[in-house]
Amino acid sequence: MSRLVVVSNRVALPGESRAGGLAVALQAALGERGGVWFGWSGKLVRSHSGQVHEQREGDIRYVTLDLDRADLDAYYNGFSNRTLWPLLHFRLDLVDYDRATREGYRRVNALFADKLAPLLREDDTVWVHDYHLIPLAALLRERGVGCRIGFFLHVPVPSADLLMAMPDHQRLFSTLYAYDLLGFQTRRDNDRFQSYVRLYGGGRIVGEGLLEAPGGRRFRTGAFPISIDTAHIARQAAAAMAKPALRALRTSLERRMLAIGVDRLDYSKGLPERFHGFERYLQRHPDQRGTLTYLQIAPVSRGEVGEYQHLRSQLEQIAGHINGAHAEPDWTPLRYVNRNFPHATLTGFYRSARVGLVTPLRDGMNLVAKEYVAAQDPEDPGVLVLSLLAGAAQEMSEALLVNPHDLDGVADAIATAATMPLARRRERWRAMYDYLLEHDIHAWRRSYLASLEST
């Protein structure tokens, strides 16, 4: 079995919190076969020397490098999050294209390639993660690296016409042809990328999942829906019910049902639309008045970016309007919280909620949807209301699927979820939970790596 080398923007170093399922899966893969995890240290230095730092834990080497402020502003805050993030989430109106940040993005990727290439062996398997590192394989190939290199995109792929609308699109996206396997979240994402290659990327489709670049190089693509550590989250949620935070939440609800949403504060998550959908629920279903409290947890992300500051202000205004119009002295319909909670506590919140609201305007997968299902009490499970525009909807047809732009549809789904009979709730939940047990985060990484190593 070849050595595995994982490359990502950030590295989950020994001793750091590893609540995320992805970090757990990558640690497990590296632990099975030994290997290297390479990426940014997360540290900013006044002027980086290009020196790498190394830690070891068992058979895993963690190799990181520091960035300076100019690198971070161009590569991460700039091109990655102000150009690629909105583009890949279908928001061409929010794309801030700047040649200087594009060059900074390439410069940092070249720095990664310079420091990683000497560490690689000819028989290594390299697995690169996400949109921050699109050109990395091409830059490694330029430095003489010939080993097998795969890429996984965690975010959605928009239509070919949107990708083509970015200036110099071919210069960036053609670098993906240097990978041996491109993994996407859904079949829909895979199809969109293939359409781009055929229509605007100068390549052609040779066969099922097999593409050819303009120069004749062939590479594979496929759908590999990412998942969660299902059994672990189920155990964690059951244990969380004894925590003081959970007891306090249940006491505050005063026997009312709970609806919950947990999202980063990001415009892709559709939070204004969800708030308005909940408001429409209160208007359309007066018979349920006072029976349900909606808790929205939305930790601030990228708080220095203007679009996110505007979003936070907008949500505060909508929440105030809803509560002002519908609250009673003993009931606040919408609780809106901008803080982080430990993951173990969140899973307890999920388990306590009769309704899970996951209604992004666009999402590559959305693991909150899967975590909500995994966290439920098998004897009295809640109901997931899920956006059709999340990748998870491709796998979770037993959820109540909604269009997040259809406020009446969202409102009626909340009402249906709140009143669904126990037998139907159990039946829907069991089908999704059994699927998630089989298709968990470990099955995902085994499936991807098997496909990469067979190319």
N, C-alpha and C positions, 0 to 999 in steps of 0.2 A: 504494500500500500504506500503510495507516494506521500511525501510530507505536504501538509496543508498550510498555505499562507493566506491569511485573511487580511484584506485591506479595507479600511473604512475611514471616514472623516475623523471620528473619535474612537478611542480604544477604551474598553472596559478594563482598567488596570486592577491588579490584585488589591484587595482591601476596599475597593470602591463599591458602592451600591450597584447591584445587578438586577434590579427589579424587572427590567424589560425582558420579554421572552426571547428576543433576538440575541441579546448578550448571552443568555443561558444556552441557547442552541449552538452558538459559535464556540463558546467555551467547551461544550460537550464534544463537538466535532474535533476541535484542536486537542482536547485531552485524549481522545481515542487513538489518535495517530501521531501526536506530537506535531509541533509546528510553530508558526510565527503569527502574531497579530501586529499589524503595522498601521500607523496613522498619526494624526495630530495628538499631541499630549494634552491639549486643552489650555496650555499655558501661553501667555503673551510675554514676549521679551522686547526690550527696547530695540535691539538689533540682533537678529539671530545669526549664529555662526555656521548654521548648517549641521551642527553636531547632533548625533542621535543619542537617545537615552535607552538603556536596556534594563529590563527586569526579567526575572525567571520565576516560574512557579511550576514545579514538576517538569513536564516535557514541553511546556509552552514558553516561548520567548515573547516578551512584549517590547516592541521597538517603536519608539515615538520620537517626533521632532517638534520643536517649538516654532511658533510663527510670530512675526512682528505685527504691529498695528496696521501697517500699510497692506500686508498680505491678507490679514483677516478682513479688512474693509473691502478689498477688491474681490477676493476669492469667495469668502463665506457670506458676509453681509451684502456684498455687491452682486456679482454675477450669479452665484448659487441661489440666493434668496430673493433678489429683486428682479432677476431676469428669468432663470430657469423655473423656479417654484411657481410663479403665476402662469408662465407659459404651459407647463405640464399639468396645471389644474384648470386649463381652458380659459384663463383670464388674460386674454391678449390686451385688454384695456389697462391692466396694471403692470404690464411688462415695462421695466425701466432698462432699456438697452443702452449700454455705454461701452465704447471700444476700450476705454482704459480698464474697466473692470473685467472685460473679456480677456484682455492681455494678462491681468493679474491672476485670473482663474487659471489660465494656461501656465503661467509662471510657477504657481504653487504646485500644479500637477506635475510640472517638469522637475520641481524640487523633490516631490515624492518619488518620481521615477529615478532620479539621480541617486537617492539614498537607498531605495529598495533594490534596484538592479544588482548591485554587488552581493546582496544577501541571498539571491535566488540560485537554485540548482536546476539543471536541465530537466530533471524528472519531477519537479515540484508541481503541485496543483494550486493555482492562485485564484482566489475568489474575491472580486472587487465589488463593493456595495455602494450603490445609489448615485444620484445625479451630481454630487460634488466631484466625482472622479470619472466622468465619462471618457476623457481622452487618455486615461492612464495606460491602457494596454498599448495604444499606438505609440506612446512615448517610450514604453518599455521595449517594444519591438525595435524602435529606432536605436536603442542602446544594446541591441543584440540578444535580447531575451527571447528564447524560443519555446519555453515551457507552455503547458496548457493554462489558459487564462479565461475565467468566466466572469460574467457581470450580472448582478441582479438589481433591477430598478424597483424601488419600494413604492414609488408614486405612480399615478396614472400616465398613460400615453394619450395625448389629444389626437385629433384628426390630422391627417397629412397636411391639409391646407393650413392649419394653425402652426404646425412645425415649420412649414415653408415660409410662413410670414415673418419669422425671426431673421434679421439681417445675417448674412454669412452662415445660414443654417447648415449648408452642406459641409462647410469647413469643420463645424463641431460634430454633427451627427455622423459623418462618414468615419470618424475615429472609432465608432462602435464596431466597424467591420473588422477591426484588429482582434476582437475577442473570438473565442472558439464557441462559446454559448452565451446567448443573451436571454436572461430569465425575466419574465414579466408576471404581474399578479394574476391577470385573467386572460382568457382567450381573446376577449375584446381588445385588450391592450396589445397583445401579440399581433392580431390582425391589423390594427392601426399602424403599428411600426412597419409591418411588411408592406402596407399600402404606401407609406412614405418612401421606403426604399425603391419600390417599383415606379412611383410617379415622379418623385423629385430627387431621389438619392442616387440615381445613376446605376442602380443594381437591378437584379432580377430574381424572381422566385424560381428555384430549380425543382423543388419537391416539397413534400410536407415538412415544414419546419426547416428547410434547407435553402439558404440564400447565397447569391453570388455577388461579390462586390465588383465595381467597374474593372479592377485590375485582374479579376479572375479568382481571387481568394474566396473560398467558401466558408460559411459559418452557419451555426444553427441557432434557432430561436424556439422558445416554448413558454407555456404558462405554468407557473409554480406558485399557487396561492399560499401565501404565508399564513401561519397559524399561531397557536398559543400552546403553553404547557397545560393542557386541559385538566389532567388529574391533579396537578399541583394547585391550580387555581380553585378547583372544587374543594380540596382540603383546606386551603387557606381561607376561603370564604366561610366555611362552616366554623372554623376556629375563631374567626373574627367576631362572631356574634356575641362573644363574652367580653369584648373590649368595652371600656367605659364610653368611648365615642359612639359606639353602636347603641348602647343603652340610653345615652342622652338623646340620640336621634329618635329612637322609638318613643321615648317619653314625650318629646316635643311634638310628635305627630298626633298624639291623643287619639290613637286608633284609626286615624285616617290612612288611606293608601298613599304610597309614595311613587312618584314618577321621577326618574333620574336621567340626567345627561351629564357626561364627562368628556370634555373636549379641550384641547389646547385653544387658546384664544386666537383663532385664525379665520380669515374670510372664507376659506374652503369648507368650513364646518357648517355653514348655513345657520348660524345661531340667531340672527335677526328673524329669518324666516321661521325658525322653530318657535321663537317667542311669540310671533304673530299667530302661528298655528295653534299654540296653547291658548292664546287669547280667543281665537275663533272657537276652540273647544268650549271655553267658558260661556261664550255667547250662544252656541248652537245646542248645548246640552245643559240647560238650566236645572234639569232634574238631578244632575250629578253635582250640583253646586255644594261646595264645602266637603266633598268626600275624598278629594285628591289634592295633595301638595306636590308641586314640581320643584325639585332641587336641581339646579344647574351649577356644576363645578367647572370653571373655566380658568385655569391658571394662565397668567399673562406670559406670552412668548413674544420675542422680538419687540419688546415694549418701546424701543427707541425709534421704530419705523412709523412714519406718519399714518399709513393705512391702518395699522393695528391700534394706534392711539384713538383714531376716529371710530373704529369698531367698538372699542371699550366704552367710549362715551355714548355711542348709539345704543348699546345694550343696556347701559344704566338708565338711559331715558325711557326705553321701552318697558323695562322691568318696573320702573316707578309708575309709568302710566297704567300698566296692567294691575298692579297692586292698589293704586289709587282708585281705580274704577271697580274692583271686584273684592277687595279684602273685607273681612269682618273683624270685629274686635278680638275674636279668638282664632282667626285663621288668616294667614298670609298665603295666597295661592302660589306665588313664585318666590323661591329663595335663590338668589344669584350670588355665588361665592367665587372670588378671584384668588384662591390660594391652593397650594398643593396639599395633598394628603398622602400619607404612606400607602403604598400599593396594597398592603395587607388590610388596611382600613377601607380602602375603596372597594375591594371585593366584598367586604361585609355590607357596604352601602348597596352594592348591586343586588346582593341576596335579599336585602330588606325591601327592594322596590318591586311593586306589582307591575310597573311599566318601565321598560328601558327605551329611551329615545335616542336613536342614532340616525340623524337625518342630514348628513353632509350634502352640500351641493356637488361635491366631487371628492372621491377618496380612492386611493389605490386599492386598499383592502378595508381598513378600519377594524382594529383588533379589540376595541371596546365592545363592539357587537358580539364578538366571540367570547370575550371575558364575561359579559353579562350573562350569557347562556350558561357558561361553565360554572358560574357562581351560584346558580339557583338551587333552592331547596327542592329535591325531587318530589317531596310530598305536596308541596304548595308552590309550584314555580310561577314566575312572572311571565310577561309577554313582551317580546321584542318588537318595537316599531322601527323599521329599517328602511333607509333610503334606497331606491332603485339605482341610484348613481354611486353607491359604494360598491367596491369590488366584492365585499362579503355577500351581497345580495345574490351573486351567481351561485353561491353554495348554500344559502340559508332561506330556501323558498317557504319554509314553515313559519317564518316571521310574518308580521303584517307589513307588506311592502308598500311604500308610499312614494309619490313624487314630492320632494321637499318644497317645490314651488306651488303645489296645490294645497292651499291652506285649509280648505274644507275637507280634503282627503286626509290630511294630517289630523285635523280635529276629530273626525269620525273614527280614525284608527285609535286615537287615545281613548275615546269613549268605548270602543269595542274591546280594547285591551283591559280596561278597568272593570268591565262587566262579563268577561269571558268565563264560562263555567269551568270548574276545576278539571273535569274530564278532558275537555278540549285543550286546556292549558298544558296538562300533563302529556297528552299525545303529541302536541307540537314541540314541546320542550324535549321530549325523549328522542324524537327523530333528529333534532339538531345536536343534542348532546352526544348521542352515539356516533354521529358523523365526526364531531370534533375530537372524540376520543381516538378514533382511528386516524384521522388526518390532523395530527397535532404538530407542534413546531419541530419535533424530532423527525417525524415522517417527512416534513417539508425539506429539511436540510439533507436528509438521506436521499430523497428523490432528486434534488438538484445536483448533488455531488455525483450521484450515479450517472446522471445524464451527461454531466460535464466530462467525466472520466471515460465515457464511452464514445466521445466525439473523436 
